[in-house]
Amino acid sequence: MGYRENRFASLLIVAVVYILAILLGFYAFYRVQGQIWLKILVADVTATTFVFLFSCILKNASVYDPYWSVQPVAILAPMAINSPSPSKWLLLLMITLWSIRLTSNWAYTFHGLGHQDWRYSQLHQSSGRLYPLVNFLGIHMFPTIVVYLCILPAIYVMIESPAFRPLCLLGFVISVGAATLQLVADTQMHRYRKNRTTPFMEEGLWKYSRHPNYLGEILMWWGVAVYGIVLIGFRWYMVLGAAVNNLMFLFVSIPMADRRQAQKSGYEEYCKDKNRLLPLRFR
């Protein structure tokens, strides 16, 4: 068995890539001049490019998958530690809880570098010779920019260090509730996949929504936006990330997943009583 099919060896390789990417990101941050938001963006893009290069070397775009959940904590934790306050620690806690859940879910479903996410393989087949560009801009850089925009409210809370306000607990509850929703949905899906007896998952949360895990991911960042707005006031970029993330799931992630499911017999019947996201059917 080669390292690509060895789960432990593959996890170790990915972990080393991310440690090096984070260190390179910190180096870029301290080398670049400008406002903090720009320095963080440059560091983020630099780290993503490093991960992209290794995904090409390892011939697996799924090397990027954990970046989505590792990036926010790597950026925000040093800022909270450097100048601690209750509002910062609470914000870091809710994002860290989300990060642990999502990263753990990735690790649980990661089978080794010999396996790549079906969406990336589909993009490879459809884009042909343009795949290297699609890989860099679509699979790697676009999600990095989306998550960067999502954490902008958190970045500005860290920069401006506002005093704690009880109302910000509303954002905390939304985000923690969203992460819990994802945890329950993913746990139910893992259980279903181990004992699959029907073509579609129709138990638990999945009985009411076709994508409860995506609903949780969307709500997570609206919670962060609410948290930031309560503490430092409304600014257009405070909701930009949550809005773009919302649109990404509605027009990219969900349609791709639905097209794949639609290949199965009985798909129309399966969709009859389920909304795409909300556990309600609007008529």
N, C-alpha and C positions, 0 to 999 in steps of 0.2 A: 504493500500500500504506500503510495507517494504522499507527500505532505499535503497535496491538494485534496485528497480524500480523507486525511486525518484531521478530525475536528479540532483536537487540542492544538496540534501544530498550526493549523490555519488561524485559530483564535489568537495564538501567541504572535503570529506574524502581523495580523491586523492590529493587535495591541501595540506592537513596536512601531508600526507605521503611524499610529495616532499619537503616540508619545513624541515621536520626532516631529510630526506636523504641528503639535501644540508648541513645542520648543521653537520651531521655525516661526510660528505665528507671533510668539512673544518677541523674538528677535526683530521681526519686521515692525512690530508695534513701536519698539524703542528706537528704531532707526528712522522712522518716518516722522516728518514734521507736520504739524497741523492740529486741528481740533481733535478731541478724543474720538468723536464719532467717526471721523475720517481715518484716524489711525487704526481703530478697531476694524473698520471695513477693509483696509489694506491688509491687515494681519489675517483676517478671515479669508480673503481671496487667496492670499499666499498659501495658507494652510490647505485650502481646498485644492489648489493647483498641485501641491505636493501629493495629496491623496490621489488625485487624478493620475499623476505619473505612475504611482505604484499600482493603481488599478489597471493601467495599461501593461505594465511589466508583468503583473500577475494574471492578466487576461481575464479579469472579472470586475465588472462595474459595481458589484455588490460590496466591494471593499469600502465604498462610500456610504453604505447604508447607516452605520452607527453615527456618522458625522452629524446628522440631523438632531440627535439627542445629546451628543457630547459637546457640541459647539456652545450652546448657551451657558452651561455651567463653567466651561473653561474660560469664557469671557467674563461672566458676572461674579464668580467666586472671588477672584483677586480684588475686584473693586469693592466688594462687601467687606472683605477682610482688612483691606487697607484703611477703610474709614467706617467702622461698624456703627450701626444704629438699628433700632427696632424695626423700622420700616424696611430697611435693606435686608435684614436677616429673615423677616417674614417672606419677603419677595423671593429671596434665594431659596428658602425652604420649599415654597410651592413649585418652583421651577426644578429644583433638585428631585423632588418626589416624582414629578412627571418624567424627568430624565432617567431616573433609576428604573421606572416601570418600562419605558420604551426601550431602553438599552437592554434590559433583562429579556424583554420579549424578542428582540433581535437575536440575542445570544442563544435563546432557547430554540429558535427556528433556524439558526445558522448551522448548516450541515458540513461546511468546509468550502474551500476555495474552488472545488470542483463543481459547485452549484451556484448558479446565478439567478437573480430574481427574474421571473418570467416576463415582466414588463420590459426589462432591459434587453432580453433576448428578442422580444418582439420588435423593439425599436431598431435593433441591429439588423433584423431581417428586412424591415420596411425602409430603412434609410440607405442601405447598401454602402456605397463608397463614401457617403457623407457621414457615416456612423462616428468616426473620430470627433467630428465637429458636434454632432448631436450628443455624443457621450460627454464632451467637455462642457458645452453650454447648457444642454437640457438635463442630463442626469446629475451632473456635479454642480455647476455654477448657479443655475436657476434656483434649486432648493436652498443653496447657501444664502443667496440674496433674500429669498423669502423669509427664512428663519432670522436673518439679520434684521429685516424690517419688523418681524414679530417681536424681537427683543428690544427694539428701540425705546419703548416706554420704560423698560427695566433699566436700560443704559442711562437714561436721563434721570431716573430715580436715584441711581448710584452716583451720578455726577452732582446732582443738586442737593442730595441728602435732605429731603423734606422731613418735617416732623410727622410722627405717626398720627393718623386719623382713624378712628374706629370704622368709618364708612368704607375704608379700603379693604376691610374684611369681606365685603361683597365680592370683590375681585378674587380674593383668596378662596372663597367658597366656590365660586364658579370654576376656577382652575383646578382645585383639588377634586371637586365633584367630577370634572371632565376626565381627569386622570383615573379616577375610580371607575367611571363609566367604561373607559378603555380597558382597564384591568379586567373587569367583569366580562366584557365582550370578548376579549382575546382568550381568557380562560375557558369560556364556553366554546369558542371555536376550536381550541386545541383539543378539548375533550371530544368534540364532534369528529374531528379528523382522525382521532385514534380509533373510534368505533363507528366509522361512517356506514350508515345503512340507507341513506336517502341522498339524492343528487344535490339537494340544497339544505343549508342549515336553517331550520325553522323553530329553534328552541330558545328559551331565555329571551334576551334582548333582541335576538335575531328573528324572533317571531313577529315583531312589530316594525322593525327597521332593517333595510337591506345592508346598511353600513353604519351600525352604531359606533364602531371604532373610529370611523372618520368623523362622526358627529362629535365625539370626545376631543379629537385633535383640533377641530374648528373652535369649539367652546374654550379650549385651553387658552388660546391666544386672545380671545375676546376678554377672558378673565384678566389677563395681564394688562390689556389695554384699559380696562375699567380701573384696575389697581393704580396704574400710572396717572390716569385722568383725575382720580380722586385726590391724589397727593400733589400733583403739580399743575393741574388744570388742563383743559382741552387744547390740543394743538393738532393740526391736520395729520402730522406724521405719527401721532399716537395710535391712530386706528388704521393706518396704511397697511401695516404688516398683517393684521388680522383680516382685513378686507381682501388683500391679495391672496392670502392663504385660503380664505373661504372660496374665492373664485377658482383657485387651482384645483381644489377638491371637486367643485361642482362641474368644471369644464374639462378637467384632465384625468384626475385619479379615478373618480366615480365612473365616468363613461368608459374608461379602459377596463375597469373591473366588470362593468355590466356587459360589455361586448363579449368578454370571455365567458361569463355565465350564460349569455344568450345562446351559446353554442350547444347547451344541454337541452334535452327534451323536457318540456313542461315549464319552460322559463316564464311564459306569459301567465300561466296559472299561478306560479310562484310570486309574481309581482302584483297580482290582483289586489291583495289586501295589505300591501306594504309600501310605505313611502320610501324614498331613497335614503333619507336621513332621519327625519322626525318620526317618532313612534305614533304618528297620527296620520290619518288619511284625509286630506282636504278635498272636498268635492265641489 
